[in-house]
Amino acid sequence: MPEDIFKIVFEKSPGSILVKADIPLFTILAASDTYLKFTSSSREAIVGRGFFEVFPDDETVEHDETAARKIFTRVIETGEKIDVPTYKYDVYDPITGRREPHFWSCSNIPVMDTQGNIAYILNTVTDITGEVKAKETAIENENRLRMATEATGLATWELDMVNNSFIYTPRMAEIFGYSADAKPTLADLRSHINNDDMEQIVIPSHKQSLVTGEHAYEVKIQWADGSVHWIKTQGIIQHDQKKNPIRMIGTVLDITESKRDEIRKNDFIAMASHELKTPLTSLKAYIQLLSQKLKKSDDPFVSNALVRANNQVNKMASLIYGFLDLSRLEAGRLQVKLQIFDINKLVADMINEANLVNYNHKIVFKPMAYITVNADIDRIGQVISNFLGNAIKYSPNGSTITVTVKTVDGQAIVSVADKGIGIKPKDKDKVFQRFYRADSDHIKTISGFGIGLYLANEIIQRHKGKIWVESDGETGSTFYFSLPL
């Protein structure tokens, strides 16, 4: 009766077979239902036969230390349990009619008789074909992704923030001026980054990434031969279940050629804008002199034409100075000169200046009490002027533009609200980008280069303030900026 119970329990056990320690036959004494299913066998076909008569050795057995014959023999010789985490043994598939590749893990336990001799081996197997193939697929996909990434010139990297280990693809070394087979350390790579960029860009970006989980920046590097290059890096931070940062992963791209093109373009814009300033200044002076001489003229056309000519000169001057500021900004030469002033008075002055060329809109100013800020009065005036100019440009004639100044949580907030065409949700995050103009039929006939808001954004950032816009895309827009009091 106990033997019958043992037989029933064994046959229902997962993936097990009991073989006799009769080298070299290893006669099969019992097999579980699961084992029979794994091997597409029947109990009648294998019990009582030698293990290798049923499951013949393949041609790799001589060199494969995980082959069953060698493992069984070692169990008998050592008297110890031997586990094989992974091995390959193809199994006949009655559906396809051929042997299909399978992967297994197994445990081989010696079973002693009453005299203490090894009488049997309990072989328990688990079919891990699915896991192995999934891992192979993942490795193949990873290799394909790496090849695709390297084809684009990207280098990928990973920084373990727990033990500070740093790994990267060979392209990383090349981007920093090393040979592809070189192994520079993280400290080596950082030593090539421009000192100012390290202090002003890399370190602040790293601190910010610990909060946002993302980082992206462009910096200047110097190779060992003294040549200057530029790189762009971006990536993410991974956290553990306790929200602690554990890993940074990202990419690095060499953007030297595009940067050099950009520098040449900026140099050209700066040179052309500078050369245009002189004749434009002379033209404005001549128009002003002519206006003085013809002040008493009775011809309304003359006075009106001179006013319009002066306005057009002012528009052209504004564009030229905008391009000059753009070139200074991208060359890192846009300076801010701080002084304390009343923001209300500056807004009022900018409204008066805008009204000199504004004939079709009513500008309503809602100031607050005396509010002082420590900022560059000319640059902040430039931002206000841009807000007002856009409101006038994109609002229908006869509409009202509302300007408000208030304080909130230690910040002075200036807003300009219009009743114009509005900004679509998809454009709200892009209007402060360089040269960006919303794709709308309403603005195709309105002049502009898309640099005004970009410069405004850069100016406010240099004052440690914020700039944003609110709009439902249909009933106008409200542009804001804030400055610390």
Secondary structure, DSSP 8 states (H G I E B T S, - for coil): -HHHHHHHHHHTSSSEEEEE--TTT-BEEEE-HHHHHHTT--HHHHTTSBHHHHS---TTTTT-TTSHHHHHHHHHHH-S-EEEEEEE--EEETTTTEEE--EEEEEEEEEE-TTS-EEEEEEEEEE-HHHHHHHHHHHHHHHHHHHHHHHTT-EEEEEETTT--EEE-HHHHHHTTS-TT----HHHHHTTB-HHHIIIIIHHHHHHHHHHSEEEEEEEEE-TTS-EEEEEEEEEEEE-TTS-EEEEEEEEEE-HHHHHHHHHHHHHHHHHHHHHHHHHHHHHHHHHHHHHHTTT---HHHHHHHHHHHHHHHHHHHHHHHHHHHHHHHTT------EEEEHHHHHHHHHHHHHTT--S-EEEEE--S--EEEE-HHHHHHHHHHHHHHHHHHS-TT-EEEEEEEEETTEEEEEEE--SS---HHHHTTTTSTT-----TTTTTS---S-HHHHHHHHHHHTT-EEEEEE-SSS-EEEEEEEE-
